[in-house]
Structure formats: C-alpha cells, structure tokens
Amino acid sequence: MSASDQRITEIVDGVRTRLGALQDCVAALGVVSGAATSPDGLVRAEVDGNGALTRLWLDEALGGLHARDVAASILATAHEAARAAAAERARLLGELRGALG
C-alpha cells in the first residue's frame, strides 16, 4: 500500500468514526427526556427533549390547596424537568464536540 493510499484510508476511517459519533448523538438526542418531582411529592412532571410537557401526575392532596399554589408547584416541577432534559442534551452535544475534535 502506497503512502497516499494509506493516507486516504486514514481519512476515510476518521470520517467513519466521526459519522458514527454523529449518528449516535442524533439517536440519543431523539430519546432525551426529563423528569422531576416536587419537593412535597405531590406533583411529578415529565418532558421531552425539547422541554415540552409529556406527562403530569397530580396527587389528590392538591385538591385542598389554593389554585395559585398548585399552579406554582406544577410550573416549578415542569421547569425542573425541562432543566434536566436540557442538561442531558448539553452533555450529549459536549460528547459529540469532543468526538469530532
């Protein structure tokens, strides 16, 4: 194998490695989600990788609270779930940056 053939092989191998890292990242980003539970355990929220609410659980005990307090708990819990999803996305993209060099 000539030096130029070897260099071409090295380039192709590098491109394949980077492509694999990109494909892995895209697949992982497609399933990112986040979840959080309120400190009192009465609200649980799940979000997709974009931070959109996908599931919300409300404990029956919330019925005795003021609507403003319930709303605040839902928003804070959903926000925490979205923060967790964003942190996971950032981690995956950081790994991709490292793999791409």
Backbone bond lengths (Angstrom), bond angles and torsions (degrees), N, CA, C in turn:
res aa  C-N    CA-C-N  psi(-1)  N-CA   C-N-CA  omega(-1)  CA-C   N-CA-C  phi
1 M - - - 1.443 - - 1.539 107.93 -
2 S 1.298 113.97 130.16 1.468 118.64 -178.97 1.534 110.11 -75.32
3 A 1.315 115.21 166.05 1.466 120.63 179.60 1.526 110.64 -62.22
4 S 1.330 117.37 -38.15 1.467 119.53 -179.73 1.529 110.47 -70.11
5 D 1.336 117.71 -37.40 1.462 120.07 176.50 1.528 110.91 -64.73
6 Q 1.304 115.61 -39.92 1.463 119.71 178.80 1.520 110.49 -64.81
7 R 1.332 116.07 -40.71 1.473 120.05 179.36 1.529 110.49 -64.67
8 I 1.314 116.87 -41.35 1.466 120.94 177.90 1.531 109.89 -62.41
9 T 1.315 116.99 -42.66 1.466 121.60 178.11 1.522 110.41 -60.80
10 E 1.330 117.07 -42.89 1.461 120.99 178.24 1.533 111.08 -62.51
11 I 1.311 116.77 -41.90 1.474 121.04 179.81 1.527 110.19 -64.58
12 V 1.319 116.40 -46.55 1.464 120.83 179.96 1.530 110.32 -61.99
13 D 1.329 117.31 -43.15 1.468 120.34 177.99 1.526 111.43 -61.39
14 G 1.331 116.51 -41.15 1.460 120.62 178.14 1.522 112.08 -63.61
15 V 1.331 115.78 -41.25 1.462 120.35 178.69 1.532 109.73 -65.24
16 R 1.316 117.29 -42.38 1.468 120.28 178.59 1.524 111.35 -62.32
17 T 1.309 117.03 -40.98 1.459 121.20 178.63 1.523 110.23 -62.66
18 R 1.319 116.69 -45.90 1.467 120.70 179.86 1.524 111.25 -66.10
19 L 1.331 116.42 -39.38 1.455 120.20 177.83 1.531 110.04 -63.04
20 G 1.307 116.95 -42.02 1.468 120.53 177.39 1.515 111.42 -60.54
21 A 1.335 116.63 -42.31 1.465 120.56 178.33 1.524 110.58 -63.49
22 L 1.318 117.45 -40.97 1.464 121.72 178.57 1.525 110.79 -64.80
23 Q 1.324 117.27 -44.99 1.460 120.69 178.94 1.525 111.35 -63.02
24 D 1.321 116.77 -41.53 1.463 120.51 177.72 1.520 111.13 -62.05
25 C 1.317 116.33 -41.46 1.460 120.87 -179.48 1.528 110.83 -65.94
26 V 1.330 116.27 -44.68 1.467 119.61 179.43 1.529 110.14 -60.64
27 A 1.318 117.20 -42.37 1.465 120.55 178.74 1.527 110.80 -63.37
28 A 1.315 116.83 -43.65 1.469 120.71 -179.35 1.525 110.97 -66.57
29 L 1.326 117.24 -39.46 1.461 120.36 178.78 1.526 111.23 -63.95
30 G 1.324 116.11 -30.07 1.453 120.42 -179.34 1.515 114.36 -68.20
31 V 1.317 117.39 -17.31 1.466 120.14 -178.39 1.531 112.98 -118.33
32 V 1.320 116.55 10.57 1.468 119.81 178.23 1.524 109.10 -63.86
33 S 1.307 115.13 139.70 1.457 121.48 173.97 1.521 107.38 -150.30
34 G 1.294 115.40 171.72 1.448 120.43 177.15 1.516 109.52 -141.02
35 A 1.299 116.31 152.63 1.463 121.16 178.90 1.520 109.06 -143.47
36 A 1.313 114.69 150.09 1.465 120.13 177.34 1.520 109.09 -153.66
37 T 1.304 114.49 153.63 1.463 122.34 175.76 1.519 107.66 -124.27
38 S 1.312 115.96 138.39 1.466 119.87 179.11 1.523 109.86 -62.69
39 P 1.331 117.80 155.70 1.461 120.62 -178.98 1.534 113.99 -56.03
40 D 1.329 116.33 -32.38 1.471 119.19 179.90 1.529 112.37 -86.65
41 G 1.341 116.93 -3.61 1.454 121.42 177.79 1.515 114.82 76.81
42 L 1.312 117.52 9.52 1.462 120.34 -176.40 1.523 113.72 -89.46
43 V 1.335 117.04 -15.98 1.470 121.36 -178.82 1.518 108.39 -130.78
44 R 1.319 115.48 135.49 1.468 121.14 173.11 1.520 107.13 -131.60
45 A 1.336 115.69 133.49 1.461 121.22 -179.50 1.515 110.09 -127.94
46 E 1.320 115.73 143.70 1.462 122.77 172.00 1.514 107.81 -126.07
47 V 1.337 115.18 141.98 1.463 121.58 179.74 1.518 109.28 -129.95
48 D 1.332 115.54 159.79 1.459 119.31 174.44 1.528 109.51 -85.26
49 G 1.316 116.41 -174.65 1.457 121.14 -176.54 1.516 114.59 -64.76
50 N 1.324 116.78 -16.40 1.466 120.90 177.30 1.521 111.99 -95.83
51 G 1.324 116.59 -0.29 1.449 120.41 179.71 1.519 113.84 88.93
52 A 1.335 117.72 5.39 1.470 120.65 179.08 1.528 109.63 -78.39
53 L 1.296 116.30 133.99 1.457 122.41 -179.12 1.525 109.80 -62.88
54 T 1.337 116.17 126.95 1.460 120.86 179.11 1.524 112.17 -113.76
55 R 1.333 117.45 -27.85 1.458 121.90 178.63 1.522 109.22 -147.78
56 L 1.311 114.09 145.88 1.459 119.87 178.89 1.524 108.01 -144.36
57 W 1.331 115.92 125.81 1.455 122.03 176.45 1.521 107.88 -113.33
58 L 1.326 115.17 132.42 1.460 121.54 178.71 1.523 108.87 -123.86
59 D 1.307 116.31 126.09 1.455 121.22 178.37 1.535 109.06 -73.33
60 E 1.311 116.21 146.48 1.463 121.21 179.82 1.525 112.01 -59.38
61 A 1.303 117.28 -26.83 1.464 121.04 -179.01 1.532 112.19 -62.84
62 L 1.335 116.90 -17.93 1.461 119.70 178.03 1.527 111.70 -66.27
63 G 1.329 116.84 -20.59 1.464 120.81 -178.91 1.515 113.41 -60.39
64 G 1.311 117.37 -24.80 1.459 120.82 179.99 1.520 113.79 -88.61
65 L 1.319 117.85 -0.94 1.465 121.17 -177.85 1.530 110.85 -98.75
66 H 1.302 115.29 159.55 1.461 121.49 176.44 1.533 109.13 -66.74
67 A 1.307 116.27 142.40 1.469 121.42 -177.53 1.526 111.85 -55.98
68 R 1.310 117.96 -36.39 1.469 121.61 179.82 1.534 110.42 -63.01
69 D 1.341 116.69 -39.52 1.463 120.74 179.05 1.524 111.51 -69.80
70 V 1.329 115.74 -39.26 1.469 119.88 177.49 1.524 109.69 -63.30
71 A 1.325 116.63 -46.44 1.463 120.90 179.88 1.524 111.14 -60.73
72 A 1.327 116.73 -42.65 1.466 120.55 179.96 1.526 110.77 -63.16
73 S 1.322 116.80 -40.09 1.462 120.85 179.58 1.529 110.86 -67.22
74 I 1.315 116.56 -41.84 1.472 120.34 177.92 1.523 110.19 -62.10
75 L 1.320 116.85 -47.61 1.473 120.37 -178.67 1.525 111.85 -63.53
76 A 1.313 117.12 -44.33 1.466 119.94 -179.49 1.525 111.10 -64.33
77 T 1.320 116.58 -39.90 1.462 120.37 -179.06 1.522 110.79 -70.06
78 A 1.319 117.33 -42.80 1.466 120.70 177.27 1.529 110.44 -63.64
79 H 1.319 116.98 -38.41 1.457 120.96 178.23 1.529 110.80 -63.21
80 E 1.316 116.96 -42.27 1.467 120.78 179.09 1.531 110.68 -64.63
81 A 1.322 116.86 -39.36 1.469 120.38 177.05 1.528 110.43 -63.81
82 A 1.327 117.00 -41.72 1.467 120.96 178.19 1.526 110.93 -65.35
83 R 1.341 116.77 -36.96 1.459 120.17 177.37 1.526 110.34 -63.57
84 A 1.318 116.64 -40.67 1.466 120.61 178.72 1.525 111.08 -63.83
85 A 1.323 117.19 -41.53 1.469 120.76 177.84 1.526 110.54 -64.66
86 A 1.317 116.84 -42.36 1.466 120.54 179.53 1.526 110.99 -64.15
87 A 1.324 116.82 -38.03 1.464 120.26 178.38 1.530 110.70 -64.50
88 E 1.317 116.79 -39.09 1.465 120.32 178.51 1.522 110.84 -67.33
89 R 1.324 117.15 -41.18 1.476 120.95 176.43 1.525 110.03 -60.53
90 A 1.311 116.77 -44.33 1.465 120.80 -179.92 1.524 111.01 -63.09
91 R 1.332 116.08 -40.11 1.469 119.88 178.22 1.527 110.76 -62.43
92 L 1.320 116.31 -45.88 1.471 120.08 -179.57 1.528 111.12 -63.50
93 L 1.313 117.21 -42.25 1.467 120.07 179.43 1.521 111.52 -68.06
94 G 1.324 117.10 -32.97 1.456 120.69 175.47 1.529 111.35 -64.91
95 E 1.321 115.68 -41.91 1.462 119.68 176.11 1.532 110.66 -61.92
96 L 1.323 116.52 -41.15 1.465 119.84 178.80 1.523 110.60 -63.36
97 R 1.321 117.18 -44.22 1.481 119.48 177.64 1.513 110.80 -57.15
98 G 1.336 116.35 -42.09 1.460 120.28 178.53 1.515 112.05 -64.16
99 A 1.323 116.98 -40.58 1.466 121.09 -178.29 1.527 111.12 -70.14
100 L 1.323 116.75 -31.37 1.465 119.89 -179.03 1.525 111.67 -81.77
101 G 1.321 115.23 -15.52 1.463 120.29 176.91 1.462 111.60 68.53
